[in-house]
Amino acid sequence: MNIAIIGCGYVGYSVSQYWQQNKNFMLTATTTSPERVPGLKAVAQKVIVTKGNDYESLKSVLQNQDIVLLSVGAKNGNTYEETYLETAKTLVSILKHSPNIHQLIYTGSHSVYGDRNGVWVDEETPPAPANLNAQILRKTEDVLLSAENENLRVCVLRLGGIYGPGRELVKIFGRVAGTTRPGKGEEITNWVHLDDIVGAIEFARDHRLQGIYNLVDDAHLTSRKLIDNVLTKHNLANVIWDATNKSTRQYNAWVSNQKLKDAGYQFIHPQIIF
């Protein structure tokens, strides 16, 4: 089986590494950073430096592929529109002429739900993006899902906050130790471990999932409980919460993962690892 991984960063690299070690796949990885090519050659048979909105280059990448994993991330000053939306539009225009590709898996974000005052949401809940970047992510989903047809299945995984090896929670939240943060820290958070991202992508591939699935763990801790637990675990100074100032956090929803569980996926890390 031939698989193209468009965007081989933190997530894409780990998925490619898993497939390289456990499956007999022919992997093609793309990156926008030439300096990453040597490292990626350890997990993919072919590595191509390209941007996702480069039609001819991406067309060459997709030639003779069976599956596409789209796992890009905005960096180095690139806008969300260029990284996500333009890549999606370019990819879909190529897929129209690529009948051999039978599945597209995309790692999106739960941020499309926006601020729902901490209430429970699932895949049937209409998105309410709270800022421009989240609006672009929502449009990206729509573009990719429009490519679905009798030959092509499109699976959108809405990821929670990502943590794992090299991106431990203490690295993410250690910098706020001893600081004062606005609000009471009552917003609900949604996280997912890298192991479960890799596991869910492989599950989606193996079961040919189609449609939108939330990919978050079972924890749903408040910001306060999450941060306090991380800082206490690592003997760092606690955060001071200032209830007189309103929180600026734009994401506050209890995101359900039941649909993915009902499909048969079992979480490796259902609770947060501190």
C-alpha positions, 0 to 999 in steps of 0.5 A: 500500500502506498501512503502519502503523508502531507505535513510530516511534523510532530504527528506526521513523523510519529505516524510514519514511524509507526507505519514504517515499523509495523506495516509493509507500506511504501511511505512518501512524506512531505515537509516545507523544511529542507533541513528535516529531510535527513531525519524523515528519510529514517521513517519514509521511503521518499521525502519531498520538500514542498508547500501544500499549495504547490499544485504540480509538486503535490500532484507528483507526490500523490501519483500512485498513492492509495491513501493520503494523510493530511497533517499540516501545521502553521509555522515559520510565519505561514498563515493558517489560510496558506497552510490549511485552506490553500493546501486543502483546495489544492489537494481536492483539485488533484483528488478529482483526477486521482481515482486510485486514492481511496481514503483521505485522513485529516487531523483537524482541531476541536477549536472549531467548537469555540466557546460553549460555556463548558457544555457537552458537544459532539460531532452533530453540534454546529461549529462556532469558531471563535476566531479567524484561525478556527474559522479557516480550520472549519472551512478546511474541513468543508473543502476536504469533505466535499471531495468525498465520493463513491471511491473516496472516503474522507475522515476528519479527526478533530484533535484536542490539545496535543501532548506526548514525548517531547511535548510534555504538559510540564513543557507546555504549562511550566512557563506559567508557574507563579504567574497570575492568570485571568478568570477562575480557571473553570473552562473545560479542556480537551487533550489527547496523547500522541499515542492515541493520535497515532492509534486513531489514525491507524484505526481510521485507516484500517476501518476506512472511517468516513466523516467527522470524529472527535479525538480527545481523551476522557479527562475533560479537566478544567484549566485550573485543575489541569494546570495545578496538577501539572505544577504540583507534580513537578514541584513548581509554584502554583498559578494565581487565578484573578477572578476580577479579570475575565478569562480570554480563553476562546475554547470552552466545550466538553467535547465528546469522544463517544462516536469514535469509541462506538466505532470501536477505538479503545484509548491507550491513554483515556486519562491525562498523564502528568 
